[in-house]
């Protein structure tokens, strides 16, 4: 996946700005950094670098699958969660179910210069014109918009009115079922009639207008002091066994500055053999590493010329070290 330090800083700083505006007491960062160390790990490391700047807020990291478990088991422990796009897409649907469904889930897309507010659920064309849809998510999205604009009193008034309406028993079909429910129009009219009212069980959280953090102006990449080309990964199609592939690839590299280190399939080393048991596919990856001398793109092209005469290679990736650190990951079982 594509991810950058600059992008991670932007979302983490925005989360803390929002937490401060809404008087939140804790922020959790949910990632799969234990497996996806370079991408999800970048968000985790960025979060851990920025969190100490906000000592008044309790901050911690949680593995995203445990986060999903904890949200079902004890959701009250979370006030704000920072996560990556796909993880957030999943967790947001889970959390919406905890509060009644997607009909209650608003969203805010906050950019530096532009902000967009919309219901999480998107459109539902098959229900158009039937007067049955729950408009709460859209109304609460408008509440988020008003707060972003600094119209805090109006936002709280609408939110309190929504809660007063729900507490009075006026609810749509997705909450009540067919019996006792009201349509979109009647529900909305009840909210309008309840403006200015509130219920003891719920009062809108006191909030301030969010102060949007200023993003970095520099480029979203880091220029390393040193770059060293040390090898190449060659992805190819074959129906041969890993042993035959390994033997053939070794011979193809003879007499070049590169040597075969391993063959991988489905993320796991299959040559030399390991204890891993898996059903191979017809796409494998051969990793060639320098025998010790400096290598160039011409050396890789020479190897590809040989390799292409034996296997149908489909993709290559150079293996490079940036400031002495590898920019590539190892296969499971690779040493």
C-alpha positions in Angstrom: 0.0 0.0 0.0 1.1 3.6 -0.5 1.8 5.5 2.7 4.1 8.3 3.6 5.5 9.9 6.8 4.0 13.2 5.8 0.5 11.7 5.4 0.9 9.9 8.7 1.9 13.1 10.5 -1.1 14.9 8.9 -3.7 12.4 10.2 -2.1 12.0 13.6 -1.9 15.7 14.2 -5.5 16.2 13.0 -6.7 13.5 15.4 -5.1 15.2 18.4 -6.5 18.6 17.2 -9.9 17.1 17.1 -9.4 15.4 20.4 -8.5 18.7 22.0 -11.5 20.5 20.4 -13.9 17.8 21.7 -12.4 17.4 25.1 -11.4 13.8 24.5 -9.3 12.1 27.2 -7.7 9.3 25.1 -6.5 8.5 21.6 -5.7 5.0 20.4 -3.7 4.1 17.2 -4.9 0.8 15.7 -2.6 -0.9 13.1 -1.4 -4.2 11.8 2.2 -3.1 12.5 3.1 -6.5 13.8 2.8 -8.0 10.3 2.9 -5.0 7.9 6.0 -3.4 9.5 6.9 -1.0 6.8 3.5 0.5 6.0 1.3 0.0 9.0 4.4 0.3 11.1 5.1 3.8 9.7 1.8 5.0 11.1 2.6 3.4 14.5 6.0 5.0 14.6 4.7 8.4 13.6 2.0 8.2 16.3 4.5 7.2 18.9 6.7 10.2 17.9 3.8 12.7 18.1 1.9 11.4 21.1 4.3 12.7 23.7 3.5 16.3 22.5 0.1 15.7 24.1 0.7 14.5 27.7 -2.8 15.5 28.8 -4.3 12.8 26.5 -3.9 9.1 27.3 -2.4 7.5 24.1 -1.7 3.9 23.3 -1.2 1.6 20.3 -3.4 -1.5 19.8 -3.3 -4.2 17.1 -6.3 -3.6 14.8 -7.8 -7.1 15.2 -7.6 -6.8 19.0 -9.2 -3.3 18.6 -12.2 -4.9 16.8 -12.4 -7.4 19.6 -12.2 -4.7 22.3 -14.8 -2.5 20.5 -17.4 -5.3 20.8 -16.3 -6.3 24.3 -15.7 -3.0 26.0 -16.3 -0.1 23.5 -16.4 2.6 26.2 -12.6 2.4 26.6 -12.1 4.2 23.2 -12.8 7.9 22.6 -10.8 8.3 19.4 -9.1 5.8 17.1 -6.4 6.6 14.5 -6.0 4.0 11.8 -5.3 3.5 8.1 -8.0 3.7 5.4 -9.0 0.1 5.0 -8.9 -0.6 8.7 -11.0 2.5 9.3 -13.5 1.4 6.7 -14.0 -1.9 8.6 -13.9 -0.4 12.1 -16.3 2.4 11.3 -19.0 -0.1 10.1 -18.4 -2.1 13.3 -18.8 0.9 15.6 -21.9 2.1 13.7 -23.5 -1.2 14.6 -22.8 -0.5 18.2 -24.9 2.7 18.1 -27.8 1.4 16.0 -26.5 1.0 12.5 -25.2 3.0 9.5 -28.3 5.2 9.7 -26.7 6.9 12.8 -23.1 7.2 11.5 -22.0 10.7 10.2 -18.6 11.4 8.7 -16.3 14.4 8.1 -13.5 14.5 5.6 -11.3 17.3 6.8 -8.7 18.7 4.4 -6.4 21.7 4.8 -8.5 23.8 2.5 -11.6 21.8 1.9 -13.9 19.8 4.1 -16.7 17.4 3.0 -19.4 16.0 5.3 -21.6 13.1 4.4 -23.4 10.0 5.8 -21.2 7.0 6.1 -23.7 4.7 4.3 -23.6 6.4 0.9 -26.6 6.4 -1.4 -29.4 3.8 -1.5 -31.2 4.3 -4.8 -33.7 1.4 -4.3 -35.2 3.3 -1.4 -35.6 6.7 -3.2 -39.0 8.2 -2.9 -40.3 5.7 -0.3 -40.0 8.0 2.8 -38.5 5.2 4.9 -34.8 6.1 5.2 -33.3 7.1 8.5 -31.9 10.6 8.0 -30.0 10.8 11.3 -26.5 10.2 9.7 -27.0 13.0 7.3 -28.3 15.4 10.0 -25.4 14.6 12.3 -23.0 15.1 9.4 -24.5 18.6 9.2 -23.8 19.0 12.9 -20.1 18.1 12.3 -20.1 20.7 9.4 -21.5 23.4 11.7 -18.9 22.7 14.3 -16.2 22.9 11.7 -17.6 26.3 10.7 -17.6 27.5 14.3 -21.4 27.4 14.6 -21.1 25.5 17.9 -24.5 26.6 19.4 -26.5 25.6 16.4 -24.7 22.3 16.1 -25.4 21.4 19.8 -29.0 22.5 19.4 -29.6 20.1 16.5 -27.7 17.2 18.2 -29.8 17.6 21.4 -33.0 17.7 19.3 -32.0 14.5 17.6 -31.5 12.8 21.0 -34.7 14.2 22.4 -36.6 12.8 19.4 -35.1 9.4 19.7 -35.8 9.4 23.5 -39.4 10.2 22.9 -39.9 7.0 20.9 -40.1 8.6 17.4 -37.9 6.3 15.3 -37.5 5.1 11.8 -38.0 1.6 10.4 -34.4 0.5 10.6 -34.6 0.9 14.4 -38.2 -0.1 15.2 -39.2 -2.4 12.4 -42.5 -2.0 10.6 -44.6 -1.7 13.8 -44.5 1.7 15.5 -42.0 3.3 13.2 -42.3 6.6 11.3 -41.2 7.7 7.9 -38.3 10.0 7.0 -40.6 13.1 6.8 -42.3 12.6 10.1 -39.1 11.8 11.9 -37.4 15.0 10.4 -40.4 17.1 11.4 -40.2 15.8 15.0 -36.5 16.8 15.1 -37.4 20.3 13.9 -40.2 20.5 16.5 -37.8 19.5 19.3 -35.2 22.1 18.5 -34.2 23.8 21.8 -35.1 20.7 23.8 -32.7 18.2 25.4 -33.0 15.0 27.6 -31.2 14.3 30.9 -29.7 11.1 29.5 -27.9 13.0 26.8 -26.4 16.4 26.5 -24.2 17.4 23.5 -20.5 17.3 24.5 -19.0 20.8 25.0 -16.7 21.4 22.1 -14.5 24.1 20.6 -13.9 25.0 17.0 -11.1 22.7 15.8 -7.8 24.4 15.0 -6.6 22.7 11.9 -2.9 21.7 12.1 -0.7 23.3 9.4 0.7 20.5 7.2 4.4 20.3 6.3 5.2 22.1 3.1 8.2 20.0 2.2 8.0 17.0 -0.2 6.5 13.8 1.1 9.7 11.8 0.7 13.1 11.6 2.4 16.3 11.9 0.4 18.7 9.4 1.7 22.4 10.1 2.1 23.4 6.8 0.5 21.6 4.3 -1.9 23.2 0.9 -2.6 21.9 -1.6 -5.2 22.4 -5.1 -3.8 20.2 -7.3 -5.8 16.9 -8.0 -7.7 13.6 -9.8 -7.2 12.3 -11.5 -10.3 8.7 -12.5 -10.4 7.8 -15.2 -12.9 5.3 -17.8 -14.0 6.0 -21.5 -13.8 4.4 -24.9 -13.2 7.6 -26.5 -12.1 8.4 -27.6 -8.6 10.3 -25.2 -6.3 13.3 -27.6 -6.3 13.5 -27.6 -10.1 13.1 -23.8 -10.2 15.8 -23.3 -7.6 18.3 -25.6 -9.4 17.6 -23.9 -12.8 17.8 -20.4 -11.4 21.1 -21.2 -9.7 22.6 -22.3 -13.0 21.3 -19.2 -14.8 23.2 -17.0 -12.4 26.5 -18.8 -12.8 29.2 -16.5 -14.1 27.3 -13.3 -13.1 27.9 -11.0 -10.2 24.5 -12.2 -8.7 23.6 -15.4 -6.9 20.3 -16.9 -6.1 19.4 -16.5 -2.4 15.9 -18.0 -2.3 12.7 -18.7 -4.2 9.4 -17.5 -2.7 5.8 -18.4 -3.3 2.8 -16.7 -1.6 5.1 -14.8 0.7 6.9 -17.9 2.0 10.4 -19.3 1.1 10.0 -22.5 -0.8 13.7 -22.9 -1.9 15.9 -23.8 -0.1 13.3 -25.9 1.7 11.9 -24.8 5.0 9.4 -26.4 7.3 6.5 -24.4 5.8 3.7 -26.3 4.2 1.8 -24.6 1.5 0.2 -25.2 -1.9 2.3 -23.3 -4.5 0.8 -21.2 -7.2 2.1 -20.6 -10.7 3.7 -17.3 -9.7 7.0 -17.3 -7.8 9.7 -14.9 -7.0 13.5 -15.5 -7.3 15.7 -13.3 -5.1 19.2 -12.7 -6.5 21.8 -11.0 -4.3 25.2 -9.5 -5.1 28.1 -11.9 -4.6 30.0 -9.1 -2.9 30.9 -6.7 -5.6 29.1 -3.6 -6.7 26.3 -4.3 -9.1 24.7 -2.1 -11.8 21.5 -2.1 -13.8 23.4 -3.6 -16.7 24.2 -6.6 -14.4 20.5 -7.0 -13.7 19.7 -6.8 -17.4 22.2 -9.5 -18.2 20.6 -11.8 -15.6 17.1 -11.0 -17.0 18.3 -11.9 -20.5 19.4 -15.4 -19.2 16.3 -15.8 -17.0 13.9 -14.9 -19.8 15.3 -17.6 -21.9 14.2 -20.2 -19.4 11.2 -18.7 -17.5 8.4 -16.3 -18.3 9.3 -13.4 -16.0 6.5 -10.8 -15.5 7.9 -8.2 -13.1 11.2 -7.2 -11.4 12.1 -5.1 -8.4 15.5 -3.8 -7.5 16.7 -4.5 -4.0 18.3 -1.4 -2.5 19.7 -0.2 0.8 18.9 3.3 2.0 21.4 4.7 4.5 22.3 1.1 5.3 18.7 -0.1 5.9 17.0 -2.5 3.5 14.0 -1.1 1.5 12.5 -4.5 1.0 11.0 -7.1 3.3 12.0 -10.8 3.7 9.8 -13.8 2.9 8.6 -15.9 5.7 11.4 -18.4 6.5 14.0 -16.3 4.8 17.2 -15.8 6.8 
